């Protein structure tokens, strides 16, 4: 766990002091290289290790049609050139951080800070190879939607769907481009809480999935069992609080101000993610909460730096930054420790292992 905390701390240390733009660009570049190596050199670390590793090794000999065609082609191209899974992971990490870097540079008020937030938010998802490639195309599509180029936006999201079908939830942004009155957002949240907790949505979804046939029903059940986190009422409450900590300050600011289009779209996506969480948590579509919400959570990396910029006169910047750092570390540790439910020594993240570090550690990746 210490390795993850050290990397996160390094990122946050470089995020705070104001610097000249040229120096910020250099720091962002070298921190991105650090994260590419951190991701690409890992071995037997991260979720779904065995499935993806075995598929890469055998992708030229066997048909694995349960993987989307985009991911299959990506594997086959690299496997044709090399048998090294480390090279595959380095290429994967390079593509991810290239797309992420372009996205943050265009939309964040503090790209290095956003990069640090990305790490603490998503390191516990490390290993979701297909979905991160799908996220890449959604990040590239985002600014085309900001600029009103809907056709290019749709094409890029659909290409993302060739790597992971959950990317299609990103198309919801087409219907939420406007800044609505605060009461509209509040009414939607309250309505979703009421509807979601009455069990109405669960009943409708169960009925709908059940009518799709046994095969589809079993598929949804498989994914829901994989993704279901037996959350207590207290756990759900804190999940609500975490999202509201980001949404409420934004709503206060929006009460008297118009948001820049990119920030507005980022806020609306994050808002959609909260509604998705409320409605689908605990249903057979739990995958929409755990996997689908990745496309919405990423906008915390844009909204938090924006709020820090807006509220830094009311709360000392260093104090606000340090508070965010502590909360982020706690959230990261909690995300990694979640996998302790797999049993003693089965956490795929602990210890962190690479082809050069902790090489003598035997980890259960099945």
C-alpha positions in Angstrom: 0.0 0.0 0.0 2.9 2.3 0.8 4.0 2.4 -2.9 0.6 3.8 -4.0 0.6 6.4 -1.2 4.2 7.5 -2.2 3.3 7.9 -5.9 0.1 9.8 -5.0 2.1 12.1 -2.7 4.7 12.8 -5.4 1.9 13.8 -7.8 0.2 16.1 -5.3 3.5 17.7 -4.3 4.1 18.8 -7.8 0.4 19.9 -8.2 0.3 22.7 -5.6 3.0 25.4 -6.3 2.1 27.8 -9.2 4.7 27.6 -12.0 5.3 29.1 -15.4 3.4 27.4 -18.2 6.4 25.9 -19.9 7.6 24.4 -16.6 4.2 23.0 -15.9 4.2 21.3 -19.3 7.5 19.6 -18.6 6.4 18.5 -15.1 3.2 17.1 -16.6 5.1 15.2 -19.2 7.5 13.6 -16.7 4.7 12.7 -14.3 2.8 11.1 -17.2 6.0 9.0 -18.0 6.1 8.0 -14.3 2.5 6.8 -14.5 3.0 5.0 -17.8 5.9 3.1 -16.2 3.9 2.5 -13.0 1.1 1.0 -15.1 3.0 -0.7 -17.9 5.7 -2.4 -15.8 3.3 -4.0 -13.3 3.2 -7.7 -13.1 0.4 -9.8 -11.5 -1.0 -6.5 -10.2 -4.4 -5.1 -10.9 -7.8 -6.5 -11.6 -8.5 -9.3 -14.2 -4.8 -10.0 -14.6 -5.1 -13.7 -15.4 -7.9 -13.3 -18.0 -6.2 -10.6 -20.0 -2.7 -12.1 -19.7 -3.9 -15.5 -20.9 -5.9 -13.9 -23.7 -2.8 -11.9 -24.9 -0.6 -15.1 -24.9 -3.2 -17.1 -26.9 -5.0 -14.5 -29.0 -3.4 -15.6 -32.2 -4.3 -19.3 -31.7 -7.9 -19.2 -30.3 -11.1 -17.4 -30.8 -12.3 -15.4 -27.8 -15.5 -13.9 -29.1 -16.5 -12.8 -25.6 -14.1 -9.9 -25.9 -15.1 -7.0 -28.1 -13.6 -6.8 -31.6 -11.6 -3.7 -30.9 -9.8 -5.2 -27.9 -9.3 -8.4 -29.9 -7.6 -6.5 -32.8 -5.5 -4.4 -30.4 -4.2 -7.6 -28.8 -3.6 -9.4 -32.1 -1.7 -6.5 -33.6 0.7 -6.2 -30.7 1.0 -10.0 -30.2 2.0 -10.3 -33.9 4.9 -8.0 -33.2 6.0 -9.3 -29.8 5.2 -12.0 -27.2 6.0 -9.6 -24.3 3.0 -8.8 -22.2 5.0 -5.9 -20.6 5.3 -4.2 -24.0 1.5 -4.7 -24.5 0.9 -3.0 -21.1 3.3 -0.2 -21.9 1.6 0.5 -25.2 -1.8 0.4 -23.4 -0.6 2.8 -20.7 0.9 5.1 -23.3 -2.4 5.3 -25.2 -4.3 5.9 -22.0 -2.1 8.7 -20.7 -1.8 10.3 -24.1 -5.6 10.6 -24.4 -5.9 11.6 -20.7 -3.2 14.3 -21.1 -4.9 15.8 -24.2 -8.2 15.8 -22.3 -6.8 17.4 -19.1 -4.7 20.0 -21.0 -7.9 21.2 -22.9 -10.3 21.2 -20.0 -8.6 21.5 -16.6 -7.6 24.7 -14.9 -4.8 22.7 -13.2 -3.7 19.7 -15.3 -1.1 18.4 -12.9 -3.6 18.6 -10.0 -6.1 16.7 -12.2 -3.5 14.1 -13.1 -2.9 13.5 -9.3 -6.7 13.2 -8.8 -7.0 10.8 -11.6 -4.4 8.5 -10.1 -6.0 8.3 -6.6 -9.5 7.9 -8.1 -8.7 5.2 -10.6 -5.6 3.3 -9.5 -8.0 0.8 -7.8 -9.5 0.2 -11.3 -6.1 -0.6 -12.8 -6.3 -3.7 -14.9 -9.6 -2.9 -16.6 -7.9 -2.9 -19.9 -10.8 -2.9 -22.3 -12.7 -0.3 -20.4 -9.8 2.1 -20.1 -9.4 1.9 -23.9 -13.1 2.7 -24.3 -12.6 5.7 -21.9 -9.8 7.0 -24.1 -12.2 7.4 -27.1 -14.8 9.0 -24.8 -12.2 11.5 -23.6 -11.3 12.3 -27.2 -15.0 12.7 -28.0 -15.7 15.1 -25.1 -14.5 18.3 -26.7 -16.2 17.6 -30.0 -19.4 17.6 -28.1 -18.4 20.9 -26.3 -17.8 22.4 -29.8 -21.2 21.1 -31.1 -19.6 18.5 -33.5 -22.1 15.8 -32.6 -21.3 13.5 -35.5 -17.6 13.2 -34.6 -18.6 12.8 -31.0 -20.9 9.9 -31.7 -18.4 8.2 -34.0 -15.7 8.3 -31.4 -18.0 6.9 -28.7 -19.2 4.1 -31.0 -15.5 3.2 -31.7 -15.0 3.1 -27.9 -17.9 0.6 -27.8 -15.7 -1.7 -29.9 -13.5 -2.0 -26.8 -16.1 -2.0 -24.1 -19.8 -1.8 -24.6 -20.4 0.4 -21.5 -19.0 3.4 -23.4 -22.4 3.9 -24.9 -23.6 5.5 -21.6 -21.4 8.5 -22.7 -23.9 9.2 -25.4 -26.2 10.6 -22.6 -24.2 13.8 -22.8 -26.0 14.6 -26.1 -29.2 15.3 -24.0 -27.6 17.3 -21.2 -25.7 20.2 -22.8 -27.5 23.0 -21.1 -27.2 24.7 -17.8 -30.5 24.2 -16.0 -31.8 26.0 -12.9 -30.7 24.7 -9.6 -34.1 23.6 -8.6 -34.2 21.4 -11.7 -31.1 19.5 -10.6 -32.4 19.3 -7.0 -35.8 18.0 -8.1 -34.2 15.3 -10.3 -32.0 14.2 -7.4 -34.9 14.0 -4.9 -37.1 12.2 -7.5 -34.3 9.7 -8.2 -33.8 9.0 -4.5 -37.5 8.4 -4.0 -38.0 6.2 -7.1 -34.8 4.3 -6.5 -35.5 3.5 -2.9 -39.1 2.4 -3.5 -37.9 -0.6 -5.4 -39.8 0.5 -8.5 -36.7 0.6 -10.7 -35.5 -2.8 -9.5 -38.8 -4.4 -10.3 -39.0 -2.9 -13.8 -35.4 -3.9 -14.6 -35.8 -7.4 -13.3 -39.0 -7.8 -15.4 -37.4 -6.4 -18.5 -34.2 -8.5 -18.2 -36.3 -11.6 -17.5 -38.2 -11.1 -20.7 -35.0 -11.1 -22.8 -34.4 -14.8 -22.6 -32.4 -17.2 -20.4 -29.0 -16.4 -22.0 -29.2 -12.7 -21.5 -30.7 -13.1 -18.1 -27.8 -15.3 -17.0 -25.3 -12.8 -18.5 -26.8 -9.9 -16.5 -26.9 -12.1 -13.4 -23.2 -13.0 -13.9 -22.1 -9.4 -14.1 -24.3 -8.3 -11.2 -22.8 -11.0 -9.0 -19.3 -9.9 -10.0 -20.0 -6.2 -9.4 -22.3 -6.3 -6.5 -20.8 -4.8 -3.4 -22.9 -5.7 -0.4 -23.1 -2.1 0.9 -24.7 -1.3 4.2 -27.1 1.6 4.5 -24.1 3.5 6.0 -22.0 2.7 3.0 -24.7 4.0 0.6 -25.0 7.1 2.7 -21.3 7.9 2.5 -21.4 7.2 -1.3 -24.1 9.9 -1.5 -22.1 12.3 0.6 -19.0 11.8 -1.5 -20.8 12.8 -4.7 -22.7 15.7 -3.0 -19.4 17.1 -1.8 -18.6 17.7 -5.4 -22.1 18.7 -6.6 -23.3 21.0 -3.9 -20.5 23.6 -4.1 -20.9 23.6 -7.9 -24.7 24.3 -7.5 -24.0 27.2 -5.2 -21.6 28.7 -7.8 -24.0 28.0 -10.6 -26.8 29.8 -8.8 -25.3 33.2 -9.8 -22.8 32.3 -12.6 -22.8 30.7 -16.0 -20.3 27.9 -16.4 -17.8 27.7 -19.3 -19.2 25.1 -21.7 -16.6 22.4 -21.0 -17.1 22.8 -17.2 -20.9 22.7 -17.7 -20.7 19.5 -19.7 -18.3 18.0 -17.1 -20.8 18.9 -14.3 -23.7 17.5 -16.2 -21.9 14.2 -16.8 -21.0 13.9 -13.2 -24.6 14.7 -12.3 -25.8 11.9 -14.6 -23.4 9.6 -12.9 -25.0 10.4 -9.5 -28.5 9.7 -10.9 -27.3 6.4 -12.4 -25.8 5.4 -9.0 -29.1 6.2 -7.2 -31.3 4.4 -9.7 -29.3 1.3 -10.5 -27.3 0.5 -7.3 -28.4 -2.9 -6.0 -30.2 -3.9 -9.2 -29.2 -6.5 -11.8 -27.7 -3.6 -13.7 -25.1 -3.1 -10.9 -22.5 -3.0 -13.7 -23.9 0.4 -14.6 -22.9 1.6 -11.2 -19.5 0.1 -10.9 -18.3 0.0 -14.5 -20.5 2.5 -16.2 -19.8 5.2 -13.6 -16.2 5.3 -14.6 -17.2 7.5 -17.5 -18.8 10.0 -15.1 -16.4 9.8 -12.1 -13.5 11.0 -14.3 -15.0 14.5 -14.3 -14.1 14.9 -10.7 -10.6 15.5 -12.1 -12.0 18.6 -13.8 -14.6 19.8 -11.3 -12.4 19.7 -8.2 -9.7 22.0 -9.6 -12.4 24.4 -10.9 -14.0 24.6 -7.4 -10.6 25.1 -5.8 -10.1 28.0 -8.2 -13.5 29.5 -7.5 -13.5 29.1 -3.7 -9.8 29.8 -2.9 -10.6 33.3 -1.7 -13.1 31.9 0.9 -10.9 29.0 2.0 -7.1 29.3 2.1 -5.8 27.5 -1.0 -3.2 25.5 0.9 -5.7 24.3 3.5 -8.2 23.3 0.8 -5.5 21.5 -1.2 -4.3 19.6 1.9 -7.9 18.6 2.8 -8.4 17.3 -0.8 -5.1 15.4 -0.6 -6.1 13.6 2.7 -9.6 12.7 1.5 -8.1 11.5 -1.8 -5.6 9.2 -0.1 -8.3 7.8 2.2 -10.5 7.1 -0.9 -7.7 5.5 -2.7 -6.8 3.2 0.2 -10.4 2.3 0.7 -10.7 1.4 -3.0 -7.7 -0.9 -2.9 -8.7 -2.5 0.4 -12.1 -3.4 -1.0 -10.4 -6.3 -2.7 -9.5 -7.8 0.7 -12.9 -9.5 0.4 -11.2 -11.9 -2.0 -9.4 -13.5 0.9 -6.0 -13.4 2.6 -3.1 -12.4 0.3 -5.5 -12.3 -2.7 -5.7 -8.6 -3.1 -4.6 -8.0 -6.7 -2.9 -4.7 -5.7 -1.0 -5.6 -2.6 1.9 -5.9 -2.7 2.6 -3.8 -5.8 4.7 -6.0 -8.1 6.6 -5.2 -11.3 9.0 -7.1 -13.6 11.8 -5.5 -11.5 10.2 -5.1 -8.0 8.9 -7.7 -5.7 9.7 -10.3 -8.3 9.9 -13.1 -5.7 6.4 -12.5 -4.5 3.9 -15.2 -5.5 0.4 -13.7 -6.1 -2.9 -15.5 -6.7 -4.2 -13.9 -9.9 -7.1 -16.4 -10.6 
